[in-house]
Amino acid sequence: MAAQKKKPTKARAIVNRRASFDYTLGDELVTGIALTGREARAARDGRVQLKGSFVTIRNNELWLNNASFSLVLNTKNESDASVDTSPRKLLAKRREIDELEDRKHEGMTIVPLKLLTQGRHIKLVIALGKGKKNYDKRNSIKLRDQERENKRLTKHL
């Protein structure tokens, strides 16, 4: 009997869908992220949660805070996993960091949008965002429902 081969992991992006709902998004920037081996494996396997995460600037460096990486522990029982939410350093050019810092002083927030795992490197797409008020969120829900209804009606014609 031949041994079963493992299927290669798909290259996929981990998306923070909540960010576009909570923020009015502006300029996007693709940055690198410094990860350990277990964190990189968790990212490639899709065991990362960006919901509720944010980016801060400390000592002229970008840091990703509150992103949940489900790390598989090195034990015989592979179902053991721990969730790690420690800050991770983002890799960007000095001029990009300075520009983000200037915009942050204007009242903007730096929000992670996607974690890209294609290719050799793991990248994080961040964007500048301005927080939405509750009435803006209700309006976007209303527009989304109207678009869905229009698509449904035109599909049946």
DSSP file (Angstrom, degrees, kcal/mol; ACC not computed):
  #  RESIDUE AA STRUCTURE BP1 BP2  ACC     N-H-->O    O-->H-N    N-H-->O    O-->H-N    TCO  KAPPA ALPHA  PHI   PSI    X-CA   Y-CA   Z-CA
    1    1 A M              0   0    0      0, 0.0     2,-0.2     0, 0.0     0, 0.0   0.000 360.0 360.0 360.0 129.8    0.0    0.0    0.0
    2    2 A A        -     0   0    0      1,-0.1     2,-0.2     3,-0.0     3,-0.0  -0.474 360.0-109.9 -77.7 144.7    1.4    3.4   -1.0
    3    3 A A        -     0   0    0     -2,-0.2     2,-0.3     1,-0.1    -1,-0.1  -0.481  34.9-109.1 -73.5 143.4    1.8    6.1    1.6
    4    4 A Q        -     0   0    0     -2,-0.2     2,-0.3     1,-0.0    -1,-0.1  -0.542  29.7-136.2 -73.3 133.6   -0.5    9.0    1.3
    5    5 A K        -     0   0    0     -2,-0.3     2,-0.2     1,-0.0    -1,-0.0  -0.701  20.1-115.1 -88.8 143.6    1.2   12.2    0.2
    6    6 A K        -     0   0    0     -2,-0.3    -1,-0.0     1,-0.1     3,-0.0  -0.546  30.3-117.2 -73.8 140.3    0.3   15.5    2.0
    7    7 A K        -     0   0    0     -2,-0.2    -1,-0.1     1,-0.1     2,-0.1  -0.578  34.3-108.1 -74.1 138.9   -1.4   18.0   -0.2
    8    8 A P        -     0   0    0      0, 0.0     2,-0.1     0, 0.0    -1,-0.1  -0.405  39.1-103.1 -66.7 146.0    0.7   21.2   -0.6
    9    9 A T        -     0   0    0      1,-0.1     2,-0.2    -2,-0.1    36,-0.1  -0.446  36.9-115.9 -70.8 141.1   -0.8   24.1    1.2
   10   10 A K        -     0   0    0     -2,-0.1     2,-0.8     1,-0.1    -1,-0.1  -0.476  21.1-118.9 -75.1 145.0   -2.6   26.6   -0.9
   11   11 A A        +     0   0    0     -2,-0.2     2,-0.3    34,-0.0   107,-0.1  -0.776  53.8 156.0 -81.7 114.2   -1.2   30.1   -1.2
   12   12 A R        -     0   0    0     -2,-0.8   105,-0.8    32,-0.2     2,-0.4  -0.915  41.2-118.1-139.0 164.0   -4.0   32.3    0.2
   13   13 A A  E     -A  116   0A   0     -2,-0.3     2,-0.7   103,-0.2   103,-0.2  -0.873  17.5-139.3-105.7 136.2   -4.5   35.6    1.7
   14   14 A I  E     -A  115   0A   0    101,-2.3   101,-2.3    -2,-0.4     2,-0.4  -0.859  28.9-155.9 -93.1 118.8   -5.8   36.0    5.2
   15   15 A V  E     -A  114   0A   0     -2,-0.7     2,-1.1    99,-0.2    99,-0.2  -0.781  20.1-144.8-107.4 138.6   -8.2   38.9    5.1
   16   16 A N    >>  +     0   0    0     97,-3.4     3,-0.9    -2,-0.4     4,-0.6  -0.787  25.0 174.5 -95.8  87.9   -9.4   41.3    7.8
   17   17 A R  H 3> S+     0   0    0     -2,-1.1     4,-0.7     1,-0.2     3,-0.4   0.770  72.3  64.2 -68.9 -25.8  -13.0   41.8    6.6
   18   18 A R  H 3> S+     0   0    0      1,-0.2     4,-2.4     2,-0.2     3,-0.4   0.777  89.5  68.8 -68.8 -26.5  -13.9   43.8    9.7
   19   19 A A  H <> S+     0   0    0     -3,-0.9     4,-1.9     1,-0.2    -1,-0.2   0.904  97.9  48.4 -63.0 -42.5  -11.4   46.5    8.8
   20   20 A S  H  < S+     0   0    0     -4,-0.6    -1,-0.2    -3,-0.4    -2,-0.2   0.740 114.0  48.6 -72.2 -19.9  -13.4   47.8    5.8
   21   21 A F  H  < S+     0   0    0     -4,-0.7    -2,-0.2    -3,-0.4    -1,-0.2   0.860 117.6  38.2 -82.5 -38.5  -16.5   47.8    7.9
   22   22 A D  H  < S+     0   0    0     -4,-2.4   110,-2.6   109,-0.1     2,-0.3   0.690 119.5  42.3 -86.5 -19.8  -15.1   49.7   10.8
   23   23 A Y  E  < S-B  131   0A   0     -4,-1.9     2,-0.8   108,-0.2   108,-0.2  -0.934  71.2-127.8-131.7 149.0  -12.8   52.1    8.9
   24   24 A T  E     -B  130   0A   0    106,-2.9   106,-1.9    -2,-0.3     2,-0.2  -0.885  45.9-141.3 -88.5 112.8  -12.9   54.3    5.8
   25   25 A L  E     +B  129   0A   0     -2,-0.8   104,-0.2   104,-0.2     3,-0.1  -0.490  29.0 167.9 -89.0 147.3   -9.7   53.1    4.2
   26   26 A G  E     +     0   0A   0    102,-3.1    -1,-0.1     1,-0.4   103,-0.1   0.091  50.9   9.8-120.8-127.5   -7.2   55.2    2.4
   27   27 A D  E     -     0   0A   0    100,-0.1   101,-1.9     1,-0.1    -1,-0.4  -0.295  64.6-146.2 -64.7 139.0   -3.6   54.5    1.1
   28   28 A E  E     -B  127   0A   0     99,-0.2     2,-0.3    -3,-0.1    99,-0.2  -0.768  12.9-170.9-105.4 153.5   -2.4   50.9    1.2
   29   29 A L  E     -B  126   0A   0     97,-2.8    97,-3.1    -2,-0.3     2,-0.6  -0.993  16.5-140.9-144.2 133.9    1.2   49.8    1.9
   30   30 A V  E     +B  125   0A   0     -2,-0.3     2,-0.3    95,-0.2    95,-0.2  -0.866  29.9 175.2 -98.2 122.9    2.7   46.3    1.6
   31   31 A T  E     -B  124   0A   0     93,-3.0    93,-3.2    -2,-0.6    61,-0.2  -0.853  28.5-117.8-123.5 158.8    5.2   45.5    4.4
   32   32 A G  E     -BC 123  91A   0     59,-2.2    59,-2.5    -2,-0.3     2,-0.4  -0.439  25.6-143.2 -84.1 169.0    7.2   42.5    5.4
   33   33 A I  E     - C   0  90A   0     89,-0.9     2,-0.7    57,-0.3    89,-0.2  -0.999   9.8-130.2-139.1 134.7    6.7   40.9    8.8
   34   34 A A        +     0   0    0     55,-2.7     2,-0.3    -2,-0.4    55,-0.3  -0.752  40.7 166.7 -87.5 114.9    9.3   39.3   11.1
   35   35 A L        -     0   0    0     -2,-0.7     2,-0.1    53,-0.1    -2,-0.0  -0.891  33.2-124.7-127.4 155.3    8.1   35.8   12.1
   36   36 A T     >  -     0   0    0     -2,-0.3     4,-2.3     1,-0.1     5,-0.2  -0.361  43.1 -95.4 -84.0 176.5    9.6   32.8   13.7
   37   37 A G  H  > S+     0   0    0      1,-0.2     4,-2.1     2,-0.2     5,-0.1   0.905 124.6  47.0 -63.0 -43.4    9.4   29.4   12.0
   38   38 A R  H  > S+     0   0    0      1,-0.2     4,-2.1     2,-0.2    34,-0.2   0.869 112.6  50.4 -68.4 -35.4    6.2   28.2   13.9
   39   39 A E  H  > S+     0   0    0      2,-0.2     4,-2.1     1,-0.2    -2,-0.2   0.891 109.5  50.8 -68.5 -38.8    4.5   31.6   13.2
   40   40 A A  H  X S+     0   0    0     -4,-2.3     4,-2.4     2,-0.2    -2,-0.2   0.894 110.3  49.9 -64.8 -39.4    5.4   31.3    9.5
   41   41 A R  H  X S+     0   0    0     -4,-2.1     4,-1.9     2,-0.2    -2,-0.2   0.905 109.7  50.9 -65.7 -40.7    3.9   27.8    9.4
   42   42 A A  H  <>S+     0   0    0     -4,-2.1     5,-2.9     1,-0.2     4,-0.4   0.895 110.8  49.4 -63.0 -39.6    0.7   29.0   11.1
   43   43 A A  H ><5S+     0   0    0     -4,-2.1     3,-1.0     1,-0.2    -2,-0.2   0.919 110.9  48.6 -66.1 -43.5    0.4   31.8    8.5
   44   44 A R  H 3<5S+     0   0    0     -4,-2.4    -1,-0.2     1,-0.2    -2,-0.2   0.819 111.9  49.9 -67.0 -30.0    0.9   29.5    5.6
   45   45 A D  T 3<5S-     0   0    0     -4,-1.9    -1,-0.2    -5,-0.2    -2,-0.2   0.495 117.0-113.8 -86.0  -3.5   -1.7   27.1    7.0
   46   46 A G  T < 5S+     0   0    0     -3,-1.0     2,-0.5    -4,-0.4    -3,-0.2   0.716  73.3 135.5  81.9  21.1   -4.2   29.9    7.5
   47   47 A R      < +     0   0    0     -5,-2.9    23,-2.6    -6,-0.2     2,-0.4  -0.321  40.2 106.1 -98.5  50.9   -4.2   29.8   11.3
   48   48 A V  E     -G   69   0B   0     -2,-0.5     2,-0.5    21,-0.2    21,-0.2  -0.979  51.2-159.6-130.0 141.2   -4.0   33.5   11.8
   49   49 A Q  E     +G   68   0B   0     19,-2.4    19,-2.3    -2,-0.4   -33,-0.1  -0.981  11.5 177.7-123.5 120.0   -6.7   36.0   12.8
   50   50 A L    >   +     0   0    0     -2,-0.5     3,-2.2   -35,-0.2     2,-0.1   0.489  42.2 122.0 -97.1  -5.2   -6.3   39.7   12.1
   51   51 A K  T 3  S+     0   0    0      1,-0.3    17,-0.1   -36,-0.1     3,-0.1  -0.393  84.0  10.4 -63.1 127.6   -9.7   40.8   13.5
   52   52 A G  T 3  S+     0   0    0      1,-0.3    -1,-0.3    -2,-0.1     2,-0.2   0.470  98.7 130.7  84.3   1.9   -9.1   43.3   16.2
   53   53 A S    <   -     0   0    0     -3,-2.2    -1,-0.3    59,-0.1     2,-0.3  -0.506  31.7-178.9 -88.0 160.1   -5.4   43.8   15.4
   54   54 A F  E     -D   65   0A   0     11,-1.7    11,-3.1    -2,-0.2     2,-0.4  -0.957  23.7-119.3-151.8 164.7   -3.8   47.2   14.9
   55   55 A V  E     -D   64   0A   0     55,-1.9    55,-0.5    -2,-0.3     2,-0.3  -0.927  26.5-174.5-114.8 134.0   -0.4   48.7   14.0
   56   56 A T  E     -D   63   0A   0      7,-2.4     7,-2.5    -2,-0.4     2,-0.5  -0.829  21.7-130.4-120.5 162.9    1.5   51.1   16.2
   57   57 A I  E     +D   62   0A   0     -2,-0.3     2,-0.4     5,-0.2     5,-0.2  -0.963  31.5 167.8-116.0 116.4    4.7   53.0   15.8
   58   58 A R  E >   -D   61   0A   0      3,-2.3     3,-1.1    -2,-0.5    -2,-0.0  -0.997  69.7  -8.9-129.7 130.1    7.3   52.7   18.6
   59   59 A N  T 3  S-     0   0    0     -2,-0.4    -1,-0.1     1,-0.3     3,-0.1   0.879 128.2 -57.2  52.6  43.3   10.9   53.8   18.3
   60   60 A N  T 3  S+     0   0    0      1,-0.2     2,-0.3    -3,-0.1    -1,-0.3   0.808 117.1 111.6  57.6  33.4   10.5   54.6   14.6
   61   61 A E  E <   -D   58   0A   0     -3,-1.1    -3,-2.3    36,-0.1     2,-0.4  -0.977  67.5-123.3-132.1 147.7    9.4   51.0   13.9
   62   62 A L  E     -DE  57  90A   0     28,-0.6    28,-2.7    -2,-0.3     2,-0.4  -0.749  27.8-169.7 -90.1 136.7    6.1   49.5   12.9
   63   63 A W  E     -DE  56  89A   0     -7,-2.5    -7,-2.4    -2,-0.4     2,-0.6  -0.995  17.5-141.8-130.5 132.2    4.6   46.8   15.2
   64   64 A L  E     -DE  55  88A   0     24,-3.4    24,-2.2    -2,-0.4     2,-0.3  -0.832  27.8-167.0 -91.2 120.6    1.6   44.6   14.6
   65   65 A N  E     +D   54   0A   0    -11,-3.1   -11,-1.7    -2,-0.6    21,-0.1  -0.833  56.0   9.5-112.3 146.8   -0.4   44.2   17.8
   66   66 A N  S    S+     0   0    0     19,-0.9     2,-0.5    -2,-0.3    -1,-0.2   0.666  75.6 145.9  67.9  21.0   -3.1   41.7   18.8
   67   67 A A        -     0   0    0     19,-0.2     2,-0.6    -3,-0.2    -1,-0.2  -0.787  45.4-133.1 -87.0 132.3   -2.9   39.4   15.8
   68   68 A S  E     -G   49   0B   0    -19,-2.3   -19,-2.4    -2,-0.5     2,-0.5  -0.777  22.6-175.2 -95.6 118.1   -3.7   35.9   16.8
   69   69 A F  E     -GH  48  84B   0     15,-2.2    15,-2.8    -2,-0.6     2,-1.0  -0.958  17.9-146.2-108.7 120.7   -1.3   33.1   15.6
   70   70 A S  E     - H   0  83B   0    -23,-2.6     2,-0.4    -2,-0.5    13,-0.2  -0.770  22.5-161.8 -88.5 102.5   -2.4   29.6   16.5
   71   71 A L  E     - H   0  82B   0     11,-3.0    11,-2.6    -2,-1.0     2,-0.5  -0.698  13.6-134.6 -91.5 132.9    0.9   27.8   17.0
   72   72 A V  E     - H   0  81B   0     -2,-0.4     9,-0.2   -34,-0.2     2,-0.1  -0.751  25.4-132.0 -84.6 126.4    1.1   24.0   16.9
   73   73 A L        -     0   0    0      7,-1.6     2,-2.0    -2,-0.5     7,-0.2  -0.459  19.9-110.4 -78.5 151.1    3.2   22.8   19.8
   74   74 A N  S    S+     0   0    0     -2,-0.1     2,-0.3     2,-0.0    -1,-0.1  -0.542  74.4 119.7 -83.5  77.4    6.0   20.3   19.2
   75   75 A T  S    S-     0   0    0     -2,-2.0     5,-0.0     2,-0.2    -3,-0.0  -0.812  78.0-105.6-130.0 172.6    4.4   17.4   21.0
   76   76 A K  S    S+     0   0    0     -2,-0.3     2,-0.9     1,-0.1    -1,-0.1   0.858 109.8  68.8 -68.6 -33.7    3.3   13.9   19.9
   77   77 A N  S >  S-     0   0    0      1,-0.1     3,-1.5     2,-0.0    -2,-0.2  -0.773  70.4-166.4 -87.9 106.8   -0.4   15.0   20.0
   78   78 A E  T 3  S+     0   0    0     -2,-0.9    -1,-0.1     1,-0.3    -5,-0.1   0.534  77.1  77.0 -75.0  -4.6   -0.6   17.4   17.1
   79   79 A S  T 3   +     0   0    0     -7,-0.1     2,-0.4     2,-0.0    -1,-0.3   0.615  69.7 104.2 -79.9  -9.7   -4.0   18.8   18.3
   80   80 A D    <   +     0   0    0     -3,-1.5    -7,-1.6    -7,-0.2     2,-0.3  -0.578  47.7 161.8 -71.9 125.7   -2.2   20.8   21.0
   81   81 A A  E     -H   72   0B   0     -2,-0.4     2,-0.4    -9,-0.2    -9,-0.2  -0.996  24.4-156.9-144.2 148.1   -2.1   24.5   19.9
   82   82 A S  E     -H   71   0B   0    -11,-2.6   -11,-3.0    -2,-0.3     2,-0.5  -0.954  18.7-128.8-124.5 147.9   -1.5   27.7   21.7
   83   83 A V  E     -H   70   0B   0     -2,-0.4     2,-0.5   -13,-0.2   -13,-0.2  -0.848  21.8-164.6 -98.9 125.5   -2.7   31.2   20.6
   84   84 A D  E     +H   69   0B   0    -15,-2.8   -15,-2.2    -2,-0.5    -2,-0.0  -0.945  18.4 169.2-114.0 123.0    0.1   33.8   20.5
   85   85 A T        +     0   0    0     -2,-0.5   -19,-0.9   -17,-0.2   -18,-0.2   0.050  30.0 137.6-118.1  24.1   -0.9   37.5   20.4
   86   86 A S        -     0   0    0      1,-0.1   -19,-0.2   -21,-0.1    -2,-0.1  -0.307  63.9 -88.4 -70.1 156.1    2.5   39.1   21.1
   87   87 A P        -     0   0    0      0, 0.0     2,-0.4     0, 0.0   -22,-0.2  -0.343  41.5-156.8 -66.4 144.6    3.6   42.1   19.0
   88   88 A R  E     - E   0  64A   0    -24,-2.2   -24,-3.4    -3,-0.1     2,-0.2  -0.972  17.6-116.6-125.3 139.9    5.5   41.4   15.8
   89   89 A K  E     - E   0  63A   0     -2,-0.4   -55,-2.7   -55,-0.3     2,-0.4  -0.529  23.0-146.9 -78.2 136.0    7.8   43.8   13.9
   90   90 A L  E     -CE  33  62A   0    -28,-2.7     2,-0.7    -2,-0.2   -28,-0.6  -0.810  11.2-134.6-101.1 144.9    6.8   45.0   10.5
   91   91 A L  E     +C   32   0A   0    -59,-2.5   -59,-2.2    -2,-0.4     2,-0.3  -0.876  42.3 140.9-106.7 112.0    9.5   45.7    7.9
   92   92 A A        -     0   0    0     -2,-0.7     2,-0.1   -61,-0.2   -30,-0.1  -0.930  52.5 -88.3-143.1 165.0    9.1   48.9    5.9
   93   93 A K     >  -     0   0    0     -2,-0.3     4,-2.2     1,-0.1     3,-0.3  -0.423  36.7-117.1 -76.3 153.0   11.4   51.7    4.6
   94   94 A R  H  > S+     0   0    0      1,-0.2     4,-2.5     2,-0.2     5,-0.2   0.881 114.8  52.2 -57.0 -42.6   12.2   54.6    6.8
   95   95 A R  H  > S+     0   0    0      1,-0.2     4,-2.0     2,-0.2    -1,-0.2   0.865 109.3  50.3 -67.3 -34.8   10.5   57.1    4.5
   96   96 A E  H  > S+     0   0    0     -3,-0.3     4,-2.3     2,-0.2    -1,-0.2   0.898 110.8  49.0 -67.3 -40.3    7.3   55.0    4.5
   97   97 A I  H  X S+     0   0    0     -4,-2.2     4,-2.4     2,-0.2    -2,-0.2   0.907 110.5  50.7 -65.2 -41.9    7.3   54.9    8.3
   98   98 A D  H  X S+     0   0    0     -4,-2.5     4,-2.1     2,-0.2    -1,-0.2   0.904 110.5  49.3 -63.1 -41.0    7.8   58.6    8.5
   99   99 A E  H  X S+     0   0    0     -4,-2.0     4,-2.1     1,-0.2    -1,-0.2   0.910 111.5  49.0 -64.7 -41.8    4.9   59.2    6.2
  100  100 A L  H  X S+     0   0    0     -4,-2.3     4,-2.1     1,-0.2    -2,-0.2   0.892 109.9  52.2 -63.3 -39.5    2.6   56.9    8.2
  101  101 A E  H  X S+     0   0    0     -4,-2.4     4,-1.5     2,-0.2    -2,-0.2   0.897 108.4  50.2 -65.7 -39.9    3.7   58.7   11.4
  102  102 A D  H  X S+     0   0    0     -4,-2.1     4,-0.6     1,-0.2    -1,-0.2   0.918 112.8  46.4 -62.7 -43.1    2.8   62.1    9.9
  103  103 A R  H ><>S+     0   0    0     -4,-2.1     5,-1.5     1,-0.2     3,-0.6   0.823 107.1  58.4 -69.7 -30.5   -0.6   60.8    8.8
  104  104 A K  H ><5S+     0   0    0     -4,-2.1     3,-1.5     1,-0.2    -1,-0.2   0.859 100.6  56.1 -67.2 -34.5   -1.2   59.2   12.2
  105  105 A H  H 3<5S+     0   0    0     -4,-1.5    -1,-0.2     1,-0.3    -2,-0.2   0.704  98.4  63.7 -68.8 -19.0   -0.8   62.6   13.9
  106  106 A E  T <<5S-     0   0    0     -4,-0.6    -1,-0.3    -3,-0.6    -2,-0.2   0.433 130.5 -91.8 -83.5   0.9   -3.6   63.8   11.7
  107  107 A G  T < 5S+     0   0    0     -3,-1.5    -3,-0.2     1,-0.3     2,-0.2   0.538  82.7 135.2 103.5   8.6   -6.0   61.4   13.3
  108  108 A M      < -     0   0    0     -5,-1.5     2,-0.4    -8,-0.1    -1,-0.3  -0.510  43.8-140.2 -87.2 158.8   -5.7   58.4   11.0
  109  109 A T  E     - F   0 129A   0     20,-3.2    20,-3.1    -2,-0.2     2,-0.6  -0.915  11.0-130.1-117.1 145.2   -5.3   54.8   12.2
  110  110 A I  E     - F   0 128A   0    -55,-0.5   -55,-1.9    -2,-0.4    18,-0.2  -0.873  32.5-176.2 -98.1 119.2   -3.0   52.1   10.7
  111  111 A V  E     - F   0 127A   0     16,-3.0    16,-2.4    -2,-0.6     2,-0.3  -0.942  25.0-127.6-121.1 132.3   -5.1   49.0   10.1
  112  112 A P  E     + F   0 126A   0      0, 0.0    14,-0.3     0, 0.0   -93,-0.1  -0.642  28.4 174.4 -76.6 134.5   -3.9   45.6    8.8
  113  113 A L  E     +     0   0A   0     12,-3.6   -97,-3.4     1,-0.4     2,-0.3   0.830  56.7   5.3-105.3 -49.9   -6.0   44.4    5.8
  114  114 A K  E     -AF  15 125A   0     11,-1.2    11,-2.9   -99,-0.2     2,-0.6  -0.976  49.2-144.8-141.5 149.8   -4.4   41.2    4.5
  115  115 A L  E     -AF  14 124A   0   -101,-2.3  -101,-2.3    -2,-0.3     2,-0.5  -0.968  26.0-154.6-112.5 111.9   -1.7   38.7    5.3
  116  116 A L  E     +AF  13 123A   0      7,-2.7     7,-2.2    -2,-0.6  -103,-0.2  -0.753  20.1 174.1 -93.4 128.3   -0.3   37.5    1.9
  117  117 A T        +     0   0    0   -105,-0.8     2,-0.1    -2,-0.5    -1,-0.1   0.194  35.5 122.3-119.4  15.7    1.4   34.1    2.0
  118  118 A Q        -     0   0    0   -107,-0.1     3,-0.3     5,-0.1     5,-0.1  -0.470  68.9  -0.4 -75.9 151.2    2.2   33.6   -1.7
  119  119 A G  S    S-     0   0    0      1,-0.2     0, 0.0    -2,-0.1     0, 0.0  -0.242 113.0 -43.4  73.3-158.9    5.7   32.9   -2.7
  120  120 A R  S    S+     0   0    0      2,-0.0     2,-0.3     0, 0.0    -1,-0.2   0.827 117.6  58.8 -80.8 -34.1    8.7   32.8   -0.5
  121  121 A H  S    S-     0   0    0     -3,-0.3     2,-0.5   -89,-0.0   -89,-0.0  -0.682  72.5-134.0-103.8 152.4    8.0   35.8    1.8
  122  122 A I        -     0   0    0     -2,-0.3   -89,-0.9   -89,-0.2     2,-0.3  -0.916  30.2-172.1-103.5 125.1    5.0   36.6    4.0
  123  123 A K  E     -BF  32 116A   0     -7,-2.2    -7,-2.7    -2,-0.5     2,-0.4  -0.820  16.3-146.2-119.3 155.2    3.7   40.1    3.6
  124  124 A L  E     -BF  31 115A   0    -93,-3.2   -93,-3.0    -2,-0.3     2,-0.6  -0.987   9.4-147.2-122.3 128.5    1.2   42.2    5.4
  125  125 A V  E     -BF  30 114A   0    -11,-2.9   -12,-3.6    -2,-0.4   -11,-1.2  -0.851  23.6-178.6 -94.7 121.1   -1.0   44.8    3.6
  126  126 A I  E     -BF  29 112A   0    -97,-3.1   -97,-2.8    -2,-0.6     2,-0.3  -0.829   4.4-169.5-117.0 158.6   -1.7   47.8    5.9
  127  127 A A  E     -BF  28 111A   0    -16,-2.4   -16,-3.0    -2,-0.3     2,-0.4  -0.979  27.0-111.9-144.3 155.6   -3.8   50.8    5.2
  128  128 A L  E     + F   0 110A   0   -101,-1.9  -102,-3.1    -2,-0.3     2,-0.3  -0.748  44.3 179.6 -84.7 135.0   -4.5   54.2    6.7
  129  129 A G  E     -BF  25 109A   0    -20,-3.1   -20,-3.2    -2,-0.4     2,-0.5  -0.969  28.2-144.2-139.9 154.0   -8.1   54.4    8.0
  130  130 A K  E     -B   24   0A   0   -106,-1.9  -106,-2.9    -2,-0.3   -22,-0.1  -0.977  38.7-108.6-115.3 128.9  -10.5   56.8    9.7
  131  131 A G  E     -B   23   0A   0     -2,-0.5  -108,-0.2  -108,-0.2     2,-0.2  -0.262  31.0-130.8 -60.9 138.1  -12.9   55.3   12.1
  132  132 A K        -     0   0    0   -110,-2.6     2,-0.1     1,-0.1    -1,-0.1  -0.605  14.5-126.7 -87.3 149.5  -16.6   55.2   11.0
  133  133 A K     >  -     0   0    0     -2,-0.2     4,-1.8     1,-0.1     3,-0.3  -0.426  32.5-101.3 -83.2 168.3  -19.4   56.3   13.2
  134  134 A N  H  > S+     0   0    0      1,-0.2     4,-2.3     2,-0.2     5,-0.2   0.873 122.7  53.6 -62.0 -37.7  -22.4   54.1   13.9
  135  135 A Y  H  > S+     0   0    0      1,-0.2     4,-1.8     2,-0.2    -1,-0.2   0.834 106.9  52.8 -69.2 -29.3  -24.6   55.8   11.3
  136  136 A D  H  > S+     0   0    0     -3,-0.3     4,-2.1     2,-0.2    -1,-0.2   0.888 109.1  49.8 -68.2 -38.3  -21.9   55.3    8.6
  137  137 A K  H  X S+     0   0    0     -4,-1.8     4,-2.0     2,-0.2    -2,-0.2   0.907 110.0  49.9 -66.9 -41.3  -21.8   51.6    9.5
  138  138 A R  H  X S+     0   0    0     -4,-2.3     4,-2.2     1,-0.2    -1,-0.2   0.895 109.8  52.0 -63.0 -38.7  -25.6   51.3    9.2
  139  139 A N  H  X S+     0   0    0     -4,-1.8     4,-2.5     1,-0.2    -2,-0.2   0.899 108.2  50.1 -64.7 -40.9  -25.5   53.1    5.9
  140  140 A S  H  X S+     0   0    0     -4,-2.1     4,-2.1     2,-0.2    -1,-0.2   0.862 110.0  50.9 -68.5 -33.0  -22.9   50.6    4.5
  141  141 A I  H  X S+     0   0    0     -4,-2.0     4,-2.3     2,-0.2    -1,-0.2   0.918 110.8  49.6 -64.9 -42.7  -25.0   47.7    5.6
  142  142 A K  H  X S+     0   0    0     -4,-2.2     4,-2.2     1,-0.2    -2,-0.2   0.920 111.8  47.4 -62.6 -45.2  -28.0   49.3    3.9
  143  143 A L  H  X S+     0   0    0     -4,-2.5     4,-2.4     1,-0.2    -1,-0.2   0.896 111.2  51.3 -63.7 -40.6  -26.0   49.8    0.6
  144  144 A R  H  X S+     0   0    0     -4,-2.1     4,-2.2     1,-0.2    -1,-0.2   0.908 110.4  48.6 -63.6 -42.1  -24.7   46.2    0.7
  145  145 A D  H  X S+     0   0    0     -4,-2.3     4,-2.3     2,-0.2    -1,-0.2   0.885 110.8  51.1 -65.2 -38.8  -28.2   44.8    1.2
  146  146 A Q  H  X S+     0   0    0     -4,-2.2     4,-2.5     2,-0.2    -2,-0.2   0.912 110.4  48.6 -65.3 -41.9  -29.5   46.9   -1.7
  147  147 A E  H  X S+     0   0    0     -4,-2.4     4,-2.4     2,-0.2    -2,-0.2   0.913 111.2  50.1 -63.2 -42.4  -26.7   45.7   -4.0
  148  148 A R  H  X S+     0   0    0     -4,-2.2     4,-2.1     1,-0.2    -2,-0.2   0.907 111.5  48.7 -61.8 -42.5  -27.4   42.1   -3.0
  149  149 A E  H  X S+     0   0    0     -4,-2.3     4,-2.3     2,-0.2    -2,-0.2   0.907 110.8  50.4 -64.6 -42.8  -31.1   42.6   -3.8
  150  150 A N  H  X S+     0   0    0     -4,-2.5     4,-2.5     1,-0.2     5,-0.2   0.906 110.6  49.2 -62.8 -42.3  -30.4   44.2   -7.1
  151  151 A K  H  X S+     0   0    0     -4,-2.4     4,-1.7     1,-0.2    -1,-0.2   0.896 111.1  50.3 -63.0 -39.7  -28.0   41.3   -8.1
  152  152 A R  H  X S+     0   0    0     -4,-2.1     4,-1.1    -5,-0.2    -2,-0.2   0.904 112.5  46.3 -65.7 -41.0  -30.7   38.8   -7.1
  153  153 A L  H  < S+     0   0    0     -4,-2.3     4,-0.4     1,-0.2     3,-0.3   0.902 113.8  47.1 -69.7 -41.0  -33.4   40.5   -9.2
  154  154 A T  H >< S+     0   0    0     -4,-2.5     3,-0.5     1,-0.2    -1,-0.2   0.778 105.6  60.9 -72.2 -24.5  -31.2   41.0  -12.3
  155  155 A K  H 3< S+     0   0    0     -4,-1.7    -1,-0.2     1,-0.2    -2,-0.2   0.860 104.0  49.1 -68.2 -35.4  -30.1   37.3  -12.1
  156  156 A H  T 3<        0   0    0     -4,-1.1    -1,-0.2    -3,-0.3    -2,-0.2   0.529 360.0 360.0 -84.3  -5.9  -33.7   36.1  -12.4
  157  157 A L    <         0   0    0     -3,-0.5    -1,-0.2    -4,-0.4    -2,-0.1   0.474 360.0 360.0 -81.8 360.0  -34.4   38.3  -15.5
